[in-house]
Amino acid sequence: MWTEQDNAFCNTFRFKDFKVAFSFMSDVAEEAEFQNHHPWWSNEYNTVSFRLRTHDAGNTITDKDRKLAAAVDTLAAEYGGEEVI
């Protein structure tokens, strides 16, 4: 579940292992490039965390962030990712 924290849309996903997490990140990178909207994210072993916000809109959450979040959710499901609460 994406949450709003400090003017950002945030979520964290856990995967089977590092290789799966990295493959997921590669696909997210392709989608982010396609949408021309790039996330702040981090990876630690099998865990990938996101902070989405739109620079052009004063670092607030916009529809661009929600659209990328929806694509991330779809990809996470394809890779067997589980949200970390």
Backbone torsions as a table, in degrees:
resi	resn	phi	psi	omega
1	MET	NA	124.6	177.9
2	TRP	-74.1	135.7	179.0
3	THR	-123.1	156.3	175.9
4	GLU	-96.2	122.7	178.4
5	GLN	-139.6	123.9	176.6
6	ASP	49.5	53.1	179.3
7	ASN	57.8	34.2	176.6
8	ALA	-140.6	151.5	176.7
9	PHE	-95.0	118.3	-169.2
10	CYS	-123.5	147.2	174.3
11	ASN	-163.0	156.6	178.2
12	THR	-135.2	136.9	-179.2
13	PHE	-123.8	144.3	176.3
14	ARG	-117.5	138.6	-177.1
15	PHE	-121.7	174.3	-177.2
16	LYS	-56.0	-44.1	-177.9
17	ASP	-161.4	-177.7	-177.7
18	PHE	-61.8	-42.7	-177.1
19	LYS	-59.9	-43.1	179.0
20	VAL	-67.5	-42.7	178.8
21	ALA	-60.3	-42.4	-178.9
22	PHE	-68.7	-38.9	176.5
23	SER	-62.6	-42.9	175.5
24	PHE	-57.3	-47.2	-179.4
25	MET	-61.3	-37.5	178.7
26	SER	-62.5	-42.3	178.0
27	ASP	-68.9	-37.9	175.8
28	VAL	-62.8	-40.1	178.7
29	ALA	-59.7	-41.4	177.5
30	GLU	-62.0	-45.6	-180.0
31	GLU	-65.6	-42.2	179.5
32	ALA	-61.6	-40.9	178.1
33	GLU	-65.1	-42.9	177.9
34	PHE	-59.0	-43.2	-179.4
35	GLN	-81.4	-8.5	-175.0
36	ASN	53.8	45.9	179.8
37	HIS	-146.9	110.0	-167.8
38	HIS	-109.0	133.3	-174.4
39	PRO	-83.4	157.1	159.6
40	TRP	-87.0	125.6	-179.0
41	TRP	-149.8	163.1	176.7
42	SER	-143.3	157.6	-179.4
43	ASN	-134.6	130.4	172.2
44	GLU	-133.4	109.3	-176.4
45	TYR	51.2	-102.4	-175.2
46	ASN	-104.0	14.0	-174.7
47	THR	-119.2	133.2	179.1
48	VAL	-125.4	125.4	-180.0
49	SER	-113.6	143.5	-177.9
50	PHE	-123.9	145.6	167.4
51	ARG	-133.9	112.2	-178.4
52	LEU	-109.7	131.7	170.1
53	ARG	-161.6	158.1	-172.3
54	THR	-101.2	115.0	179.8
55	HIS	-58.9	-45.2	-175.1
56	ASP	-64.6	-15.8	-178.3
57	ALA	-109.4	27.1	177.8
58	GLY	77.4	31.3	-179.9
59	ASN	57.6	46.4	174.8
60	THR	-117.6	170.6	178.5
61	ILE	-83.3	130.2	179.9
62	THR	-130.4	-179.1	176.8
63	ASP	-61.8	-28.1	176.8
64	LYS	-60.8	-39.7	179.3
65	ASP	-68.6	-41.6	179.4
66	ARG	-65.3	-37.5	179.0
67	LYS	-66.1	-44.3	178.6
68	LEU	-67.0	-39.1	178.1
69	ALA	-59.6	-41.1	178.9
70	ALA	-63.4	-40.7	178.1
71	ALA	-66.5	-39.7	177.1
72	VAL	-61.3	-44.0	178.5
73	ASP	-58.6	-44.3	180.0
74	THR	-62.2	-46.3	179.7
75	LEU	-66.0	-40.2	179.1
76	ALA	-60.2	-41.5	178.4
77	ALA	-63.6	-40.8	179.6
78	GLU	-63.0	-32.5	-178.9
79	TYR	-93.7	5.1	178.4
80	GLY	75.3	24.2	-179.9
81	GLY	-73.9	145.5	176.3
82	GLU	-117.0	136.3	176.3
83	GLU	-68.4	140.3	176.8
84	VAL	-99.0	123.2	-177.1
85	ILE	-97.5	NA	NA
